[in-house]
C-alpha cells in the first residue's frame, strides 16, 4: 500500500481457498472477483459538524452540488430460490446428523435467491435499502460492472492502533409493531439457551482466531450477549478485542481471522468443507467482508450479509441468507429466520 493512500474494497468468501486447502465448484451466477480494492480519487467524511472533502480537484464541491438526481428506479424480476423449503429442511436435518456424529458442532448454512435486473440504478437501490433497513456497516461499492449494495449490521474486524475488535452476531428475533410484544421477543432472545449457546460457540472461535496474531493474554470479551435492535430484527452481538503483536501487519491480522466464524461455524475448516458439499451455489462476495484500510494501516471491515449483488453486464442479481445450525436447531424455524433476514431485500426487489 502506498504511503498516504486509502484502500477501499471487498474480500470474497471464496478467498478461503487460498488461505486453506479448499475448493469451490458450485454454481456461480455473478462471477465476482475473489477480492477487489481501489485507491479513491476523492474522500468525503460525514462528520458531526458537516462534510469534510479531501480531493485534489478544487471544483468537486461545485460538481456535487450541480449533480442532478436520477429519477429512474431499479426494476427487478421476482427472486427465485436456489432450493425449495423442503430441500432446505432436509439439508438442515442432514447437517444436524453431522453434528450428532461429531463432525462439527455449529455450521452456518445459506441459501441463494436470484433474478434479473430490468433497470439498474445502484444509488437509488442503496438509499431505499438503507431507508427500509438502516444498518451501521452499510456500503455501496462498484467494480466495473459488479455492484455490492449492502445493509450489514455486523462488524468483522476493526484495527485501531494495536487494538483489534471483532463483533460477531449470533441470535435473532423479529421485531413487532406492538411495544409489549416487541419487548417480549427481545426478552426471549436474551434468555434463549439455544441462541446463547450459538453465540458462545462463535465467541470462542473468534477468540481463537484473534489469539493467532495477538499478544499473549490480551484477548478479552468486552461484551457478551449484547442485545441490539434494528428495523426488522433484534440481534445478539458480542464484542471480542485483542492487542496485535508488533510483528503482525494489517493484512496478516485479516488473513488469520478470515472467513469470519459467524458465517462458517466450528471447527472452521471442516464446516467450510460441509458448506461446499451442502450449499448448491458459490458464496462469492457474500459472507466475505467489505471495508477500507487507512494510510496508517488501521482498517474496518463489515460482514457482507443483508446485501444485494448485481452483475450489470449480465443483468443478474443475487442475494443469500443463512443461519447457524446446531443440534438443537428446528429446521422449519431456521427457514423462517432466513426469510426474516431477507425481508428488506424482498421489499426492495418488489419496488416497495
N, C-alpha and C positions, 0 to 999 in steps of 0.2 A: 504494500500500500504506500502510495507516495505521501511524503510528509505534508501536513496541512490539508489533506484531502478527506472528504467523506465518501463512504460507500453505502449504497442502498441496494437491496435486492432480496432474494429468497434462496433457501436451501430446500430442495425437494426431498421427500421421504426416501425415495429410492437411491439417494446418495449413500444410504446404509450399505449398499452392495460394494462400495469402495472402502468402507470402514471395516466391515466384517466379510466373511466368506459366504456371501448370499447372492441370490439371483432373483430377477423378476421377469416373468414371461406372460403375465396375464394381459388382457385386452387394455389397450391404451388409446382412448378416443381423442386425446388432446395433444399428445406429442410435445409436452413441455420439456425444456432442457432440465437436466438434473439440478442445476443451480445457475443463477444469473445475477450479476451485480453491475452497477454503473456508478460513475462519478457525476454528480449533478452539476449543471451549469449555474443553477440558482438555488438558494435556500431561503425559505420563508418560515420564520419562527412565530408561532402563535403564543404570545406572552400575556401576562396579566394586564399590562398597560397598553397592549396593542400589538401590531405586527412589526417584526424586525426582518428586513430583507438583506441578504448577503448575496451580492451579484456584481460582476464586472461590467454589467450592462446598465448604464445610468438611466435609460428610459424604461426600465422594466416596470416600475410602478405605474407609469402612464399607460403602458400597453395593457397591464392587468385591468386598469380602470376602464379602458375602452373596449375590452373584450365583450362581445355580445353573448348573451345566454343562448345556448342551443335548446330550442323548444321541443324537438322531437324526442320521444321517449323510446326506450328499448322495447322490443316486442319479441317474445319467445314462444315456441311451441310448448305444449304441456310436457312436463318431465315424465320420462319413462324409467321405471325402476329396473335395476340390473338383476334383481332377484325378486321373486314373489314373497308374500308374507309367509306362506307355507314353507318355502325354501329357507327363508331366514330362520324360522323357528326350528326347523330340522337341523340346520347348521349349528345353532346355539346349543341344541341338545347334544350334538356330537362333540362340540368343544367342552361342554361340561364333562363328557366322558374322558376326554384327555386330562382334565383337571383331576378327576377321580383316580385316574391311573398314575398320577404323579408327574405327568409331562410338564405341567406348568401349574401356577396357582391363580393367575389372572391373565386375561387376554382381551385386548381391545379389538372388537370385530366391527367392521364398517361395511356399508352398502352404498352403491352409487345411484344417482339419478342423473339423467342426461336428456338432451334435446337439441334443437337447432335455434339459431338466432336469426330472426327475420329483419330486425332493425336494431342497430347497436349504438348505444350512447353510454359509454362507460361512466362518465361523470354523473349523469342523471341516475344511473343504476346505483352507484356508490352512495349518493346522497339519499336516495329513497331507502336503501337498506339500512343506513345508519340513522335515519329518522324513525323507522319502524323498530330497529333493534340497535340502539346506541351501545357501543362497547369500547372499553379503554384501549384496546390494541387493534383498532381497525386500520386498514390501509387500502389504497388503490395503487397498483403497480402495473406498468405496461412495459413489455419487452417485445418490440416489433409488433407482431400480430397476436401476441399472447397477453392476456389480461388476468389479473387477480383482483377480485372485488371482495374485500374481507371485513367481517364484523366479529373479530375474535375477542372473547372475554379472558383469554389465558396468556400469561407470560411464560415463555420457555426459559429464557436465560437473559440476565442483565449483568453487566460489569460496570462498577463504579470504582475506579482506582484499583485496589486489590480485592475488593469485595465482589462476590458473585451472588446472584439472587435467582432462585427458581420458584415458581408459584403454580404447582400442579393442581388441576381441577379433577376431582372425582366425587360425584354425588350430585344428583339433580332432582328437583321437584318443580312442577309447573306453578306459574303464578295464577292468582284468582282475582277477579274484579271485586269480589266481596272481601272486605278488610279482615273480618274474623276468620273466614276460610283461608285466606292467604297466610295469615299468621299461623294457623293450624298446620298448613302444608310446610311452612318453614320449620316449625317445631318437630314435625315428623322427620324432616331431613336431619335435624340436629340430633335426634335420638335413634336414628335407624342404624341398627347393628351392621347391616349389610353395607350401607354407604360408608360408615365409619371404617369398616374393615377394608373396603376398596381403597379409600383414601390413605389409610395407614400403609397398605402394601406399596403404593406408589411413592409415598414419602420415604419409605425405606430404600426403594430403588433409586430415587433421586439423591438421597444421602450417599449411597454407594457411588453413584456417578460423579458427584462433586468431590468426593474423597480422592478420586484418581488424580486430581490436579490441585488440591488444596493443601495448606499447611496442616500437619497432624493436630488433631484436637480442635480444629476451628469450624467443623461442620455442625451447624445448630439449626434447630427448628424454631423460628421466630414466632410463628403462629401455626397452631394445629387445629384443623377442622373449622376454620373461619367460615362464616356464612355471609354470602354476598347476594344481593337481589338485583336482577337485571329485568329487562322489559318482559321477557317471556318465561324466565325460569329463576329459581333460587339455585345457587351453586355452593358446594363445599370446596373451599380453597385453602391450601396450606402453603406456608412460606418457609423455604429452606435456604440458608445462607452459608457462606464459607469464605475463607481468605485464600486467594490464589498464592501458590508458591512463586518465588521470584524467577524460577527458570521456565515458567509456563507463559506462553503468549496467548493472545486473544483467540487465534484460530484453534490452538490445541484445547483451550477451555471449552469451545463449542463442540469440537470433534468428539471429545471424550464424554459428552453428555447427550450426544445426538445418536438416534432419534430420541425424543423425549419419552420418558417412561409412561406418561399418561396416555400416549397413543400407541403403545406397544403392549405392555404388561410385563410379567416376570415369570421365569428368567428371560431376559430381553432377547437373546439370540434365538432361543427355542421358540418363543412366541412369534418372532418375525418369520421364522420358517413356517409356522402354522398359519399365520396371516396369508402368506403367499399360497398356501395349499387350499385355504377355505374361502378367501375372497376371490371373486371372479374378475376383478378389474385392478389395474395398477393404480396405486395411490397418486403417483406423480408428485405434484407440488402439495397436494392435500396432506395434512398431518406433518408437513415439514415446518419450516419457520421463515417468517419474513421480518425484516427489520433493517437496522443500519449499524455501521461501525464508524465511530468518530475518529478524527485525526490522531488522537492520543491513545487509541486502542480500546477505549470504552465502547460498549455496544448495548443494544437492547433488541431482542427478538421475541416475537409472539409465537403462538402455535397456530398453524394455518387450519383452523376449523371455522365452521359457520361461514364458509366462503364459497363464492361462485368463481369458476374458472372458465375462461372463454378463449377459444381459438378463432379469432375473427377471420382468418384466411379460409378455414374450412367451414366456418359458420356453426361450429359445435360448442355447446356449453356442457358443463358437468359440475356436480357438487356431490359430496359424500358426507355421511353422518354415521356415527357409531356409538358404542357404549362398552363399558367394561364388563366382561363376563367372568363371574366367579362360580363356584359350585352351587351357591345359593341362588343364582340368577333364575328368574322366571322368564322364559323365552318370550311370551306374549308381552309382558311388561317392558322388556328390553326393546322390543319392536316399537311399542308406543313411545318410549323415550326417544328413540331415533326420530320419529315423526315430529315430536315436540321440538327437538333441536333444529329440525328443518323447516319449522313453520314460517319463520320470517322470510326465508328464501322462496318458499312456495308462494307467499304473498307477492313478492317482487316479480316472480315469473308470471303471475296472473295479472300483473299491472295494477295491483291494489295500492 
